[in-house]
């Protein structure tokens, strides 16, 4: 049985003062189906990239297996999708399997369109398909269900169920429950291993925290007893030696004081109400939209009224994001009209908002720049609502995790909320 052995691992991002991992040692059997869990920014994706050799670190990581990482970078995103996938699946026989069996149900026409014109879901499916065909690799899989429709998630689950072992990062609780037989939790710069699926991990974690609390309570009681003895007999000649011994024991106890894992936190916020709009919010008539020979909409009519909360659903590639972009005004239809009601202004949130964050800014500066007239206290209150507390507000955007960037982008959107919110998969990358 092969193992991935981690010994005395310490890692800190350049420009950050806080270690992501500190003197961490543990081992992973390569036949484990291991879920990596933890709050955004705790180091889940970082650990996968350390395994891939992307960062320098102190300590050692030893493994006899080759790794495949999802999602991989597409070198030429404007190339045909089939060529992008073939670049990671160069075996001609396996490429034919992908094209003919089409195990992730990708529209055949999508293979012959530029990769960067596909929907996020279609891109995800093709990258997964290419990776699945590379055999004899240990898979490092980072949030594979982001952007996938229900059928895609089911097919990914079916494939992973047939794999001997892998490491999976996912914020989809149901998916994790069905996929993993071990859980590694990243917390307080350490990694703790649990046996079982996600639900079993939650139960064991609660039991472990209760044991730690009891142990810490006993330690504190013993420290108080020792402190009282030292204070009482510190200057009494006949007890001086005993007082010194107890003082040494007290210092040792302080150094070994049990740390309690941080309690799970929840985002809490209230929308500042924008101006009231007219009854009709947006009206679309005769919309047409095509990408080359791929016709997405032809003669679409759509009306939305004040107070309505609309979910766009459908298979990957059906045009959900395309319609949202047209409603939000970031993509022009080929034909047709879109009208907005009285006092209607709009906010569009999608994954590209993460890319538009300024990497050199601190978290505080990123909000402060879009909140003229706000006090420091108001900015900190908004950031606190999105779990940026204490020194977190001084982190550079460049060192934030995907989930932290998502929270920051959502916080920016709420500085001056507008009556029409157009949200494209806002929970991607966010922890549970």
C-alpha positions as CSV (number, residue, x, y, z in Angstrom):
1,X,0.0,0.0,0.0
2,X,1.4,3.4,-1.0
3,X,1.4,6.4,1.3
4,X,1.7,10.1,1.1
5,X,3.8,11.0,4.2
6,X,3.8,14.6,5.5
7,X,6.4,15.5,8.1
8,X,7.0,18.7,10.0
9,X,5.2,20.7,7.2
10,X,5.3,24.5,7.7
11,X,4.1,26.9,5.1
12,X,3.3,30.6,4.8
13,X,2.4,32.6,1.8
14,X,4.8,35.3,0.7
15,X,3.7,38.6,2.1
16,X,1.7,37.0,4.9
17,X,2.7,36.8,8.6
18,X,0.4,33.9,9.4
19,X,1.4,30.2,8.8
20,X,-1.2,28.2,6.9
21,X,0.4,25.0,8.3
22,X,2.8,24.8,11.3
23,X,4.9,21.7,12.0
24,X,2.2,19.4,10.6
25,X,2.8,15.6,10.4
26,X,0.4,12.9,9.2
27,X,0.1,10.1,6.6
28,X,-2.5,9.3,3.9
29,X,-2.9,5.8,2.5
30,X,-3.5,6.1,-1.3
31,X,-6.5,3.8,-1.1
32,X,-8.4,6.3,1.1
33,X,-11.2,8.3,-0.4
34,X,-10.2,11.4,1.6
35,X,-12.2,14.6,2.0
36,X,-10.3,17.7,3.0
37,X,-12.5,20.1,4.9
38,X,-12.2,23.4,6.8
39,X,-13.3,27.0,6.7
40,X,-12.4,29.1,3.7
41,X,-8.7,30.2,3.9
42,X,-7.6,27.4,6.2
43,X,-5.4,25.7,3.5
44,X,-7.4,23.0,1.7
45,X,-6.5,24.0,-1.8
46,X,-3.0,25.1,-0.6
47,X,-2.3,21.5,0.5
48,X,-3.3,20.1,-2.9
49,X,-0.9,22.6,-4.6
50,X,1.8,21.7,-2.1
51,X,1.5,18.1,-3.2
52,X,1.7,19.3,-6.8
53,X,5.0,21.0,-6.0
54,X,3.7,24.5,-6.7
55,X,5.1,26.2,-3.6
56,X,8.2,26.0,-1.5
57,X,7.8,24.9,2.1
58,X,9.6,23.7,5.2
59,X,9.5,20.0,6.2
60,X,8.9,17.1,3.8
61,X,6.2,15.5,1.7
62,X,7.1,12.1,0.4
63,X,5.1,10.0,-2.1
64,X,5.6,7.2,-4.6
65,X,2.5,8.1,-6.7
66,X,1.9,10.5,-9.5
67,X,-0.7,13.2,-9.1
68,X,-3.4,14.6,-11.3
69,X,-5.0,17.9,-10.3
70,X,-8.4,19.3,-11.1
71,X,-9.0,22.0,-12.2
72,X,-6.0,22.1,-14.5
73,X,-4.9,25.3,-16.4
74,X,-5.9,25.4,-20.0
75,X,-2.8,26.7,-21.9
76,X,-4.7,28.1,-24.9
77,X,-8.4,28.8,-23.9
78,X,-9.2,30.2,-27.4
79,X,-8.3,26.9,-29.0
80,X,-11.0,24.3,-29.8
81,X,-12.3,22.5,-26.7
82,X,-11.3,19.1,-28.2
83,X,-7.7,20.3,-28.5
84,X,-7.6,21.6,-25.0
85,X,-8.7,18.3,-23.5
86,X,-6.5,16.3,-25.8
87,X,-3.5,18.3,-24.4
88,X,-4.0,16.4,-21.1
89,X,-5.3,13.2,-22.7
90,X,-2.8,12.7,-25.5
91,X,-3.4,9.0,-25.9
92,X,-5.3,8.6,-29.2
93,X,-7.3,5.5,-28.1
94,X,-8.4,7.2,-24.9
95,X,-9.3,10.4,-26.8
96,X,-11.6,8.3,-29.0
97,X,-13.2,6.8,-25.9
98,X,-13.9,10.4,-24.7
99,X,-15.4,11.4,-28.0
100,X,-17.5,8.3,-28.6
101,X,-18.7,7.3,-25.1
102,X,-18.9,11.0,-23.9
103,X,-19.2,9.8,-20.3
104,X,-20.0,13.3,-18.9
105,X,-22.7,14.0,-21.5
106,X,-21.1,17.0,-23.1
107,X,-22.8,18.3,-26.2
108,X,-20.8,16.9,-29.2
109,X,-20.8,20.3,-30.8
110,X,-19.1,21.8,-27.8
111,X,-15.9,19.9,-28.7
112,X,-15.6,21.9,-31.9
113,X,-16.1,25.4,-30.3
114,X,-13.4,27.5,-28.7
115,X,-13.0,26.4,-25.1
116,X,-13.5,29.9,-23.7
117,X,-16.9,30.2,-25.4
118,X,-18.3,27.2,-23.5
119,X,-20.4,27.6,-20.3
120,X,-18.6,27.0,-17.0
121,X,-20.4,23.7,-16.6
122,X,-19.3,22.5,-20.1
123,X,-15.7,23.5,-19.4
124,X,-15.8,21.6,-16.1
125,X,-17.2,18.5,-17.7
126,X,-14.5,18.4,-20.4
127,X,-11.7,19.0,-17.9
128,X,-13.0,16.2,-15.7
129,X,-13.5,13.9,-18.7
130,X,-9.9,14.4,-19.8
131,X,-8.6,13.8,-16.3
132,X,-10.7,10.7,-15.7
133,X,-9.1,9.0,-18.8
134,X,-5.6,9.4,-17.4
135,X,-5.2,6.2,-15.6
136,X,-2.8,5.2,-12.8
137,X,-2.8,8.7,-11.3
138,X,-3.8,9.7,-7.8
139,X,-6.4,12.3,-8.1
140,X,-6.4,15.7,-6.3
141,X,-9.9,17.1,-7.0
142,X,-10.8,20.6,-5.9
143,X,-14.5,21.4,-5.9
144,X,-15.5,19.4,-9.0
145,X,-19.2,20.0,-8.6
146,X,-19.0,23.8,-9.0
147,X,-20.9,24.7,-12.2
148,X,-22.2,21.2,-12.7
149,X,-25.8,20.3,-13.3
150,X,-27.5,17.5,-11.4
151,X,-26.7,14.9,-14.1
152,X,-23.0,16.0,-14.2
153,X,-22.7,15.6,-10.4
154,X,-24.2,12.2,-10.6
155,X,-21.8,11.1,-13.3
156,X,-18.8,12.4,-11.4
157,X,-20.0,10.6,-8.3
158,X,-20.3,7.3,-10.3
159,X,-16.8,7.7,-11.6
160,X,-15.2,8.5,-8.3
161,X,-17.1,5.5,-6.7
162,X,-15.1,3.3,-8.9
163,X,-11.7,4.8,-8.0
164,X,-9.5,3.2,-5.4
165,X,-8.4,6.4,-3.7
166,X,-8.3,10.2,-4.1
167,X,-8.3,13.5,-2.2
168,X,-11.4,15.6,-2.6
169,X,-12.1,19.2,-1.6
170,X,-15.8,20.1,-1.8
171,X,-18.3,22.3,-0.1
172,X,-21.2,20.1,-1.2
173,X,-22.1,18.3,2.0
174,X,-24.3,15.6,0.3
175,X,-21.6,14.9,-2.3
176,X,-18.9,14.6,0.4
177,X,-21.1,12.2,2.4
178,X,-21.5,9.9,-0.5
179,X,-17.9,10.0,-1.7
180,X,-15.4,9.9,1.2
181,X,-14.5,7.3,3.8
182,X,-12.0,9.5,5.6
183,X,-12.0,13.2,6.5
184,X,-9.0,15.5,7.1
185,X,-9.9,18.7,8.8
186,X,-7.6,21.7,8.5
187,X,-7.9,23.9,11.6
188,X,-5.5,26.0,13.7
189,X,-2.7,25.4,11.3
190,X,-3.0,21.6,11.9
191,X,-4.6,18.6,10.2
192,X,-6.8,16.2,12.1
193,X,-7.9,12.9,10.6
194,X,-11.3,11.2,11.1
195,X,-12.6,7.9,9.9
196,X,-15.9,7.9,8.1
197,X,-17.9,10.2,5.9
198,X,-18.7,13.9,6.5
199,X,-21.6,13.2,8.8
200,X,-19.4,10.9,10.9
201,X,-16.7,13.5,11.0
202,X,-19.2,16.1,12.4
203,X,-20.2,13.7,15.2
204,X,-16.6,12.7,16.0
205,X,-15.5,16.4,15.9
206,X,-18.2,17.4,18.4
207,X,-17.2,14.5,20.7
208,X,-13.5,15.5,20.4
209,X,-14.2,19.1,21.2
210,X,-16.2,18.1,24.3
211,X,-13.2,16.0,25.5
212,X,-10.8,18.9,24.8
213,X,-13.0,21.3,26.7
214,X,-13.1,18.9,29.7
215,X,-9.3,18.5,29.6
216,X,-8.8,22.2,29.3
217,X,-11.1,22.8,32.3
218,X,-9.0,20.4,34.4
219,X,-5.8,22.1,33.3
220,X,-7.1,25.5,34.2
221,X,-8.2,24.2,37.7
222,X,-4.8,22.7,38.2
223,X,-3.1,26.0,37.1
224,X,-5.2,28.0,39.6
225,X,-4.3,25.6,42.4
226,X,-0.6,25.9,41.5
227,X,-0.8,29.7,41.2
228,X,-2.4,29.9,44.7
229,X,0.4,27.7,46.2
230,X,3.1,29.7,44.6
231,X,1.6,33.1,45.7
232,X,1.1,31.8,49.3
233,X,4.6,30.3,49.8
234,X,6.8,32.1,47.3
235,X,8.6,34.0,50.1
236,X,8.4,31.4,52.9
237,X,11.9,29.9,53.3
238,X,10.6,26.4,54.4
239,X,8.4,26.2,51.3
240,X,10.6,28.0,48.7
241,X,11.8,24.9,47.0
242,X,8.2,23.5,46.7
243,X,7.0,26.8,45.4
244,X,9.7,26.8,42.7
245,X,8.8,23.3,41.7
246,X,5.2,24.2,41.4
247,X,6.0,27.4,39.5
248,X,8.0,25.3,36.9
249,X,5.1,22.9,36.7
250,X,2.7,25.9,36.2
251,X,4.8,27.2,33.3
252,X,4.8,23.7,31.7
253,X,1.0,23.5,32.0
254,X,0.6,26.9,30.4
255,X,2.7,25.8,27.4
256,X,0.7,22.6,27.1
257,X,-2.7,24.2,27.5
258,X,-5.2,22.5,25.2
259,X,-6.5,24.6,22.3
260,X,-10.1,24.4,21.5
261,X,-11.0,24.3,17.7
262,X,-12.7,27.5,16.6
263,X,-16.4,27.4,16.7
264,X,-18.2,27.3,13.3
265,X,-19.1,30.8,12.3
266,X,-22.0,32.0,10.1
267,X,-22.3,34.9,7.8
268,X,-25.0,37.4,9.0
269,X,-25.9,40.6,7.1
270,X,-28.8,42.8,6.3
271,X,-29.4,44.5,2.9
272,X,-29.7,48.2,3.0
273,X,-32.9,48.8,1.1
274,X,-32.5,50.4,-2.3
275,X,-35.1,52.9,-3.7
276,X,-38.4,51.3,-4.5
277,X,-38.8,50.4,-8.2
278,X,-41.9,50.4,-10.4
279,X,-44.0,47.3,-10.7
280,X,-42.2,46.1,-13.8
281,X,-38.5,45.5,-13.1
282,X,-37.2,44.1,-16.5
283,X,-38.9,43.2,-19.7
284,X,-37.2,41.4,-22.6
285,X,-38.9,40.9,-26.0
286,X,-37.7,38.8,-28.9
287,X,-34.2,38.1,-27.6
288,X,-31.9,36.2,-29.9
289,X,-28.4,35.1,-29.1
290,X,-25.9,32.8,-30.9
291,X,-22.3,31.8,-30.5
292,X,-21.2,31.0,-34.1
293,X,-23.5,28.1,-35.2
294,X,-24.6,27.5,-31.6
295,X,-28.1,29.1,-31.2
296,X,-28.9,29.7,-27.5
297,X,-32.0,31.9,-27.7
298,X,-34.4,32.7,-30.6
299,X,-37.4,34.9,-29.9
300,X,-37.3,34.8,-26.0
301,X,-39.8,36.9,-24.1
302,X,-39.2,37.5,-20.4
303,X,-40.8,39.8,-17.8
304,X,-39.9,40.2,-14.1
305,X,-41.9,42.1,-11.5
306,X,-41.0,43.7,-8.2
307,X,-40.7,41.2,-5.4
308,X,-40.1,38.2,-7.6
309,X,-37.1,36.0,-6.9
310,X,-36.3,33.9,-10.0
311,X,-34.1,30.9,-10.2
312,X,-32.6,30.0,-13.7
313,X,-32.3,26.2,-14.0
314,X,-31.3,23.9,-16.7
315,X,-28.5,21.6,-18.0
316,X,-25.0,22.9,-18.5
317,X,-24.8,24.8,-21.8
318,X,-28.6,25.6,-21.9
319,X,-27.9,29.4,-21.6
320,X,-28.5,30.3,-17.9
321,X,-25.4,32.5,-17.6
322,X,-26.0,33.9,-21.1
323,X,-29.5,35.1,-20.1
324,X,-28.3,36.5,-16.8
325,X,-25.6,38.4,-18.6
326,X,-28.1,39.9,-21.1
327,X,-30.5,40.9,-18.2
328,X,-27.5,42.4,-16.3
329,X,-26.4,44.4,-19.4
330,X,-23.0,42.8,-19.6
331,X,-23.8,40.9,-22.8
332,X,-25.6,42.3,-25.8
333,X,-28.3,40.2,-27.5
334,X,-28.0,39.7,-31.2
335,X,-31.6,40.9,-31.6
336,X,-34.5,41.9,-29.4
337,X,-34.9,44.5,-26.7
338,X,-34.5,44.7,-22.9
339,X,-36.2,47.5,-20.9
340,X,-35.9,48.3,-17.2
341,X,-38.6,49.8,-15.0
342,X,-38.6,53.0,-13.0
343,X,-35.7,53.4,-10.5
344,X,-34.2,50.0,-11.6
345,X,-30.4,49.7,-11.2
346,X,-28.7,46.4,-11.2
347,X,-25.7,44.5,-9.7
348,X,-24.2,41.5,-11.5
349,X,-22.2,38.9,-9.5
350,X,-20.2,36.1,-11.2
351,X,-16.9,34.5,-10.8
352,X,-15.1,37.2,-12.8
353,X,-15.7,39.5,-9.9
354,X,-13.1,37.5,-8.0
355,X,-10.6,38.3,-10.8
356,X,-11.4,42.0,-10.6
357,X,-10.3,42.3,-7.0
358,X,-7.0,44.2,-6.7
359,X,-4.4,41.7,-5.6
360,X,-2.2,44.3,-3.9
361,X,-5.0,45.7,-1.7
362,X,-5.7,44.6,1.8
363,X,-9.2,43.3,2.5
364,X,-10.0,46.6,4.3
365,X,-8.7,48.7,1.4
366,X,-10.8,46.7,-1.1
367,X,-14.0,47.7,0.7
368,X,-12.8,51.2,1.7
369,X,-12.2,52.1,-1.9
370,X,-15.8,51.5,-2.9
371,X,-17.3,53.0,0.3
372,X,-16.6,56.7,0.2
373,X,-17.8,58.4,3.3
374,X,-17.9,55.3,5.4
375,X,-16.2,55.3,8.8
376,X,-13.5,52.7,9.7
377,X,-16.1,51.2,12.1
378,X,-18.7,50.8,9.3
379,X,-16.2,49.1,7.0
380,X,-15.1,46.7,9.8
381,X,-18.7,45.9,10.6
382,X,-19.5,44.9,7.0
383,X,-16.3,42.8,6.8
384,X,-17.0,41.2,10.2
385,X,-20.4,40.2,8.9
386,X,-18.6,38.3,6.2
387,X,-16.2,36.7,8.7
388,X,-13.2,39.0,8.2
389,X,-12.3,39.7,11.8
390,X,-9.2,41.1,13.6
391,X,-6.1,40.7,11.5
392,X,-8.0,39.2,8.6
393,X,-8.8,42.7,7.4
394,X,-5.1,43.3,6.8
395,X,-4.6,40.3,4.6
396,X,-3.6,41.0,1.0
397,X,-6.2,39.9,-1.6
398,X,-3.4,38.0,-3.3
399,X,-3.2,35.5,-0.4
400,X,-6.9,34.9,0.0
401,X,-8.5,31.6,-0.8
402,X,-11.2,31.3,-3.5
403,X,-13.9,31.2,-0.8
404,X,-12.5,34.3,1.0
405,X,-12.4,36.2,-2.4
406,X,-16.0,35.2,-2.9
407,X,-17.0,36.6,0.5
408,X,-15.1,39.8,-0.2
409,X,-16.7,40.2,-3.7
410,X,-20.1,39.7,-2.1
411,X,-19.4,42.2,0.6
412,X,-18.4,44.8,-2.1
413,X,-21.7,44.2,-3.8
414,X,-23.5,45.0,-0.6
415,X,-21.8,48.4,0.0
416,X,-24.5,50.0,-2.2
417,X,-27.0,47.2,-3.0
418,X,-29.3,47.8,-6.0
419,X,-32.9,46.6,-6.5
420,X,-32.1,44.0,-9.2
421,X,-29.5,41.5,-8.2
422,X,-28.2,39.1,-10.9
423,X,-26.3,36.4,-9.2
424,X,-24.4,33.6,-11.1
425,X,-23.6,30.7,-8.8
426,X,-22.7,32.9,-5.8
427,X,-22.1,29.9,-3.5
428,X,-19.2,28.5,-5.6
429,X,-16.1,28.3,-3.4
430,X,-18.0,29.2,-0.2
431,X,-17.7,26.8,2.7
432,X,-20.7,25.2,4.2
